[in-house]
Amino acid sequence: MTQVTIYTTAHCPYCVSAKRLLSSKGVIPYEINVEESPRHLAEMMQRSQRRTVPQIFVGDVHIGGFDDLASLVDKGRLEALLHA
């Protein structure tokens, strides 16, 4: 299974929802809290070109935020990305 990385903050409800949705699919993501280090925030912004959290990656593929993740799940496309 391809590694899923999620950039989060401690008090973000969309981050919690994204982690819960991934967990329901059997995915335990590698979580990076951007509040812990300015380097993590800069890394997330460079990779995603966005400043908001969560930012979700499957391997090197940028999924986007929670709404983007939920849309992939609804369309049945997350599984293909996880096993590519």
TORVEXTI-302715 format. One line per 10 residues: their letters; for each residue z, x, y of N, C-alpha, C, O. Coordinates in steps of 0.1 Angstrom, whole numbers, always signed. Layout:
// TORVEXTI-302715
a) Z,X,Y,Z,X,Y,Z,X,Y,Z,X,Y  ...
This chain:
// TORVEXTI-302715
mtqvtiytta) +0,+9,-12,+0,+0,+0,+0,+9,+12,+7,+19,+13  -8,+5,+22,-9,+13,+35,+4,+11,+43,+9,+0,+43  +9,+22,+49,+21,+22,+57,+19,+13,+69,+9,+14,+76  +29,+5,+72,+29,-3,+84,+39,+3,+93,+51,+5,+89  +35,+5,+106,+44,+10,+116,+46,+0,+127,+36,-6,+131  +58,-3,+131,+60,-12,+142,+69,-6,+152,+80,-1,+149  +64,-7,+165,+72,-2,+176,+80,-14,+182,+74,-25,+184  +93,-12,+183,+102,-23,+187,+112,-19,+198,+112,-7,+202  +119,-29,+202,+132,-27,+210,+143,-35,+203,+140,-43,+195  +155,-32,+207,+166,-38,+200,+168,-53,+202,+173,-60,+194
hcpycvsakr) +163,-58,+214,+166,-72,+217,+153,-80,+219,+153,-90,+227  +143,-77,+212,+130,-84,+213,+129,-94,+202,+128,-91,+190  +128,-107,+206,+127,-118,+195,+114,-117,+188,+113,-120,+176  +103,-113,+194,+90,-111,+188,+90,-100,+177,+84,-101,+167  +98,-90,+180,+100,-79,+171,+107,-84,+158,+103,-80,+147  +117,-91,+160,+124,-97,+149,+115,-106,+141,+115,-106,+128  +107,-114,+147,+98,-123,+140,+88,-116,+133,+84,-119,+121  +82,-105,+139,+72,-97,+132,+78,-90,+119,+72,-90,+109  +90,-85,+121,+97,-78,+109,+99,-89,+98,+98,-86,+86  +103,-100,+102,+106,-111,+92,+93,-115,+85,+93,-117,+73
llsskgvipy) +82,-117,+93,+70,-121,+87,+65,-110,+77,+60,-113,+66  +66,-97,+81,+62,-86,+72,+70,-86,+60,+65,-84,+49  +83,-88,+61,+92,-88,+50,+89,-99,+40,+89,-98,+28  +85,-111,+45,+81,-122,+37,+68,-119,+29,+66,-125,+18  +61,-109,+33,+49,-105,+26,+52,-92,+17,+42,-87,+11  +64,-89,+16,+68,-77,+8,+66,-64,+15,+66,-53,+8  +64,-64,+28,+62,-51,+35,+74,-47,+43,+80,-55,+50  +78,-35,+40,+90,-29,+48,+83,-19,+57,+80,-8,+53  +82,-22,+70,+76,-13,+80,+84,-1,+84,+97,-2,+83  +78,+9,+88,+84,+20,+94,+86,+16,+109,+77,+14,+116
einveesprh) +99,+15,+113,+102,+10,+126,+105,+21,+136,+113,+30,+132  +100,+21,+148,+102,+30,+158,+107,+23,+170,+100,+15,+176  +120,+25,+174,+126,+18,+186,+122,+27,+198,+127,+38,+199  +114,+21,+207,+110,+28,+219,+120,+30,+229,+119,+38,+239  +132,+23,+228,+143,+25,+237,+150,+38,+235,+157,+43,+243  +149,+43,+223,+156,+55,+219,+151,+68,+225,+159,+78,+226  +139,+68,+229,+133,+80,+234,+121,+77,+243,+112,+69,+239  +120,+84,+255,+107,+82,+263,+95,+87,+255,+84,+82,+257  +97,+96,+246,+86,+101,+238,+80,+90,+229,+68,+89,+227  +89,+82,+223,+84,+71,+215,+76,+61,+223,+66,+56,+218
laemmqrsqr) +81,+58,+235,+74,+48,+244,+60,+54,+247,+50,+46,+247  +60,+66,+251,+47,+73,+255,+37,+73,+243,+25,+70,+244  +43,+76,+231,+34,+76,+219,+29,+62,+216,+17,+60,+213  +37,+51,+217,+32,+38,+215,+21,+34,+225,+11,+28,+222  +24,+37,+238,+14,+34,+248,+1,+41,+246,-10,+36,+249  +1,+54,+242,-11,+61,+240,-18,+56,+228,-31,+54,+228  -11,+52,+217,-18,+47,+205,-24,+32,+207,-34,+29,+203  -16,+24,+215,-20,+10,+216,-27,+6,+229,-33,-4,+230  -25,+15,+239,-29,+11,+253,-22,-1,+258,-27,-8,+267  -10,-3,+253,-2,-15,+257,+13,-10,+259,+17,+0,+254
rtvpqifvgd) +20,-17,+267,+34,-14,+270,+44,-23,+264,+56,-20,+263  +39,-35,+259,+48,-45,+254,+51,-43,+239,+43,-36,+232  +62,-48,+234,+66,-47,+220,+66,-61,+214,+68,-71,+221  +64,-62,+201,+61,-52,+192,+46,-47,+193,+38,-55,+197  +44,-35,+189,+30,-30,+186,+30,-26,+171,+38,-18,+167  +20,-32,+164,+20,-30,+150,+7,-23,+145,-4,-26,+150  +9,-14,+136,-2,-6,+131,-2,-7,+116,+9,-6,+110  -13,-9,+109,-14,-8,+95,-23,+5,+93,-35,+5,+96  -16,+15,+88,-23,+28,+88,-25,+32,+103,-16,+32,+111  -38,+36,+106,-42,+39,+119,-48,+27,+127,-52,+28,+138
vhiggfddla) -49,+15,+120,-55,+4,+126,-44,-4,+134,-34,-8,+129  -47,-5,+147,-39,-13,+156,-41,-28,+154,-52,-33,+157  -30,-34,+150,-31,-49,+148,-28,-56,+161,-35,-66,+164  -19,-51,+169,-14,-58,+182,+0,-62,+181,+8,-55,+175  +3,-73,+187,+17,-78,+187,+19,-89,+176,+11,-90,+167  +30,-96,+178,+34,-106,+168,+23,-117,+166,+20,-121,+155  +18,-122,+177,+8,-133,+176,-5,-128,+168,-11,-135,+161  -8,-115,+171,-20,-110,+164,-17,-109,+149,-26,-111,+140  -5,-104,+145,-1,-103,+131,-1,-117,+125,-6,-118,+114  +5,-127,+131,+5,-140,+126,-9,-146,+124,-11,-153,+114
slvdkgrlea) -18,-143,+133,-32,-147,+131,-38,-141,+119,-46,-148,+112  -36,-128,+117,-41,-121,+105,-36,-128,+92,-43,-130,+83  -23,-131,+92,-17,-137,+80,-23,-151,+78,-27,-154,+67  -25,-159,+89,-30,-172,+88,-45,-172,+82,-49,-181,+75  -52,-161,+86,-66,-160,+82,-67,-153,+68,-78,-152,+63  -56,-149,+63,-56,-143,+50,-62,-129,+50,-67,-124,+40  -61,-122,+61,-67,-109,+63,-57,-97,+62,-62,-86,+61  -44,-100,+62,-35,-89,+62,-35,-82,+49,-34,-69,+48  -36,-89,+38,-36,-83,+24,-47,-72,+23,-45,-61,+18  -59,-75,+28,-70,-66,+27,-67,-53,+35,-70,-42,+30
llha) -61,-54,+46,-57,-42,+54,-46,-34,+47,-47,-22,+47  -37,-41,+41,-26,-34,+34,-31,-26,+22,-24,-16,+18  -42,-30,+16,-46,-24,+4,-60,-17,+6,-67,-15,-4  -63,-14,+18,-76,-7,+21,-74,+8,+18,-84,+16,+20
